[in-house]
């Protein structure tokens, strides 16, 4: 296991290096000079030469990359052109809100996706199964931003409910703060839940045909024990891998939810940075999020071995 | 000049191929027409996958709507009808009018063109990139595979929306840029699927046979490997179209998609028009339904095609029956 962890950590390095290189290139190589636009549209400097010097773009590309990596490893992701604040400081200030939103969405996803997937598998080829499967495909097809807009519009028309404009910080009133995240996290969880439900159903059907399930039944165990302890426990490992893949989707989803429900999280920060063409922020957020997702996927990979004793490294 | 393999040798290679395709395709040279398997596939889809066939019907409707948009639309999609702003749905304007007095029904019909153009462009580019990378990586293996796969790993760690927004913020608005952003966000995942399909067949007897008679690498790749990974590519393209339509709508919703006045479904739902939506809720309902129906159609059709063509991709065909 230790050897596997070491190998995985070593493999992580080239991937992280590539990510940093891609993030570095994305602002510099794509045609269309970002600096020209920044000066013309946003007026971040008096002329292009000044802004290039501020961004360090007047140096050679290898020197730029070296500086960029050296600073990133020291925890310096640059300074926002708009606010003048260090990017990492801004990210860490906004990250807890995005993290709570994602975590709540994940909670709703597991709460609904896994039980419905199990139910659908146990009632295979019945009307309930067809209904749940259609609902799951529907859940994958309905855009989250449409669902959120429907809730905002019809909530206001029918129930006089509008999402609060002022966000209550968690430290001020934890319950009220979490309460503000219930609706956006529920909307965010719809597509994820549908995907988890489909995977759970597929895996449950596979596992329910295994010999050890027949043995468990032959031993006289109750159906409840067979389903929960023997079938579900073994079905959840591939579901975990899907959740790892869905992390990137979840982070993308938070951008939309934070925009619709005016939540001052990291997604909203990115959207604002894009509107203001604040490239150090865009670059910093990309690097931060990608590193985070790579690390989450590594943890999930390592969890396999813990959860499934059949997996040996 | 390189000598071509003898016809009988070619027939032997063809006979060795274990196609994922329906029965008629396996007949090799006996098939009266090279697209015969497509007809078989269609019949199988209708007979065994009614939900998939329903998805196919939705997709067909969308395609027809896009092709015949000027004939179906009752008005010019960008024409403003004087003071008739936010008129509710009725006989003059089937889906009502928006805040600029434009006919919503006509805008939605023409919006199918925008969605399909962007979707097809993005999926075409994405599948092309994915096929090149997946086939080269899977077939040649070794250092090339390691390098390409680490690059794919790196690209896949970018959240789809964030990579698209970043690319759009740098390239600026434009339909071509949206297509490029969607393709960049989607090709890495597809290349993984194609690579695994290539890995599964690269040691097959017909590939070895082709190699042993002296076929060149490009010929093996184009004539023997590519046709046998066509099934997963078709499935990826169908599912990818649904995702591309959804992603374009999300980008447009956030204000970074296809620029106005093009009637994009996502932009119709944009948060900027929230005040108008409160006065005219039909502005929210119809564009959202159009997006959902299109994505639902492609998802159902893609799922059914996956079950029929390549059960390996489902992680267990039995389970999806």
Interface residues (C-beta under 8 A of the other chain):
Chain A: X14 X15 X18 X19 X21 X22 X26 X27 X30 X31 X32 X34 X37 X121 X125 X134 X137 X138 X140 X141 X142 X143 X145 X146 X149 X150 X152 X153 X154 X156 X157 X199 X201 X202 X203 X205 X206 X209 X238 X248 X249 X251 X252 X253 X255 X256 X259 X260 X270 X271 X274 X277 X282 X285 X286 X289 X290 X293 X294 X297
Chain B: X51 X150 X151 X153 X154 X155 X156 X157 X158 X159 X160 X161 X162 X163 X165 X166 X167 X168 X169 X170 X171 X172 X242 X246 X249 X250 X253 X254 X256 X266 X269 X271 X274 X277 X278 X281 X284 X285 X287 X288 X291 X292 X293 X295 X296 X299 X300 X303 X314 X315 X316 X318 X319 X320 X321
